[in-house]
Amino acid sequence: MTVAPVKPAPPSSDAFLAAVESRRSRYSLAKSSPVADEKIIEIVQTAIKHGPSAFNTQSSRAVVLFGSKHEKFWNTAEERFKAAVSAEFFAQISPKLLQMKDAYGTVLLFEDSAAFEPLLAKMPFIAPNLPPWSENAHGIVSYIIWTALYAEGLGASLQHYTELVQEDVEEMFQVPSTWKLRANLVFGAPTVPPMEKTFQPLEDRVKVFA
């Protein structure tokens, strides 16, 4: 008699929500990683491939930086920021920029405006909706990567050094000008525990009707 194999129970949301609850901004990061670079790349590729987007436009893009390329990006960000702000303000920000450079790597997160062109050709009336739709896709992809990196033992923080370095990024990493830099996800092995997080009452933030 042939016995049918037992199908594994479908995964519940518990593991996913546990990662959601535990993911935090981590700023003190070592220039090391508990997982191989290939695993980090796999996480980014999976997020870019499977992250949802309006009308399946698949507008999100990413560049993963390790080693000297990671440091070069943050050196450039430092130079551009220093030239754009007062000396007093730069003195406050400079230690944070050094902290980013001292991490293990960075994921540059983009939205590609060219991805919407076929959709606009068919439905030009949706043009006002494209910016929020694009930001929705960007936010989801960023969160997938961030949470997955946490699950692998990495800490990360989402930074927004974008417009100041847009042209530099295009030149350094040979990306088209339609790739608009939206954020920098800096990651590495966390060196200190996260700060305590407080929450506003859910009653003021979630409404339920039946």
N, C-alpha and C positions, 0 to 999 in steps of 0.2 A: 504494500500500500504506500502510495506516494503522499507525503505530508507537505502541504503547501507551506512555504516559508512565512514566518511571522513578519508582517509589515511593521516597521518601526512606527512608534506613535508620532504623529505630527508635532513639530516643535510648538511650544506655547510662546506667548509673548513675554514670559518672565525673564528669559535671558536677555532679550533685546532691551526691555525696560530697565533691567539692572544696569546695563551698559549706559543707557540714557541717563539714569540717575547718578551714575558715578563719574561720567565725563565732566571734566572741569578745565578751566583755563589754567595752564601751568606755565610759568614764566622762567623759573630757574631750571634750566635744562643742560645736561651734560652733552659733550660732543661724542656721544656713543649711543648705541641702539641695542635693545635686547633681541631684535630680530634682524634677519638678513635684509639687505637693500631690495632684493628680489621680492620679498614679502610686501614691503612698503609700496613698491611699484605695482604689484598685483592689486593691492587695496585701491590705489588711485585709479587704475584701469577699470576695475569692477564698478567703482562709483560713477565714473564717467560713462561707462557703457549702460548701466542699469538705472541711473538716476532719472526720474521722470521729468518730462518737460512738456510745455504746452504744444499740442498738435504734433508731438514727437519730433520737435525741431532739433533736439539733441545739440543745444547751443553751448553747452559747457565744455571748457577746454582746460588742460592742466600741463604744467611743466614741473618736473620733479628735479630738485637740485640737491646734490651731495658735494662734500669736499670743497675744493677750491671754487667751484661754480656757486655754491651756496655763499661762501665768504665774499666772492666778487659781487654778488647781488647786494649784500648788505653794506659793503664798502661803497657801492654806487649810491644806495639809498642814503647813506650818511652824508656823502658829498652833496647830493641834490638838496637834502633837507637843510644842511648847514648854509647853503647859498640862498635858501628861500625864507629863513626865519631870522629873528634877532639873535645876537650872541647869547643873551640871557636865556632865551627860550631853548636854544640849542644845548646849552649847558645842562638844562633839566632833562632833555630827551636823550642826550648822547649815551648815558649809561644803559638806557633801554635798548638802543641800537646795538651796543656792544654785546648785550645779553642775547640778542637775536643771533648775532654772528657767531657767538660761542655755542649755539645749539648744533644739533647733528645735521639738520637739513631743512629745506623749505619746499612746500608745494605752492607754486604760483597758480592762482585760480583765475580763469578768464571767462568771459562770455563773448561768443563770436557773433557779431552783428550780421555777418554774411549768411548765417544759418537761417535767418528769418526772411531773406530775400524771396525765395520761392513762394513762401506763404503770403507775403505782401503783394506779390504779383497777382495772386488769385483773389485775395481779399484785402484790398488797400484800406478798407474802413477800419481794420483792426489795429492800425498803426499806433493809436494812443495807448493800446493795451500792452504793447510789446515790452516797454521797460519793466513794469511789475512782473510780467510773465518771466522775463529773463532773470530778474532778481529771485523769483521763486525757485527756478532751476538751480541758480548759483547757490542759494542757501541750502537746498537739499543736498547737493553734491558735497558742499563744504562739511555739512554735518555728518554725512555718511563717512567721509574720510576721517574726520576728527574722532568720531566715536569708534571706528574700527581700529585706528591707531592706539587709542586708549586700551581697547580689548587686547592688544598685543603688548601692553606694558609701556607704551610710549606716552609722554606728556606732550601737549601742544597748546598753542595759543593762536588766535586768528588776528592778524594785523592788517592794516589798510594803508600801506605805502604803495600808492597806485599811480595817480596821474603824474607825479613828479618823476617817476622812473619809466613811464610808458615807452618813450622812444628808446631809452637805453635797453630795455628788455627786448624790444623788437630787434635791435641790432645785435645784442649779445647772444640771443637764443634763436634768432632767425624765425620769428613768428610774424605772421601778417599783421598789418595795422588794424584789421577788423577784429583781432583778438584784443578785447579791452580788459586790462588787468583790474580785477575786482577785489582781490584779497591775497594775503600771504599767510599760509598756515605753517608756522614754525614748529618743528618737532625735535625731540631728543629724549634721552632717559631723564625722568624727573629726579631732582636732587633734594627737594624739600616737600613736605606734605602740602596739600592745597589749603588755602584759607577757608575759614568757615563761611558757608553761604546761607543767606537768609532769604525767606520767601514771603511774598505778599499773600494775603488770604485768598484761597481759591474761590471763595464765594463771590469775590469781587472780580474774578477773572474768567470764570466759566459759568454760563447759564444753561440750564437744561429745561426743556419744555416737552410735554407729552399730551 
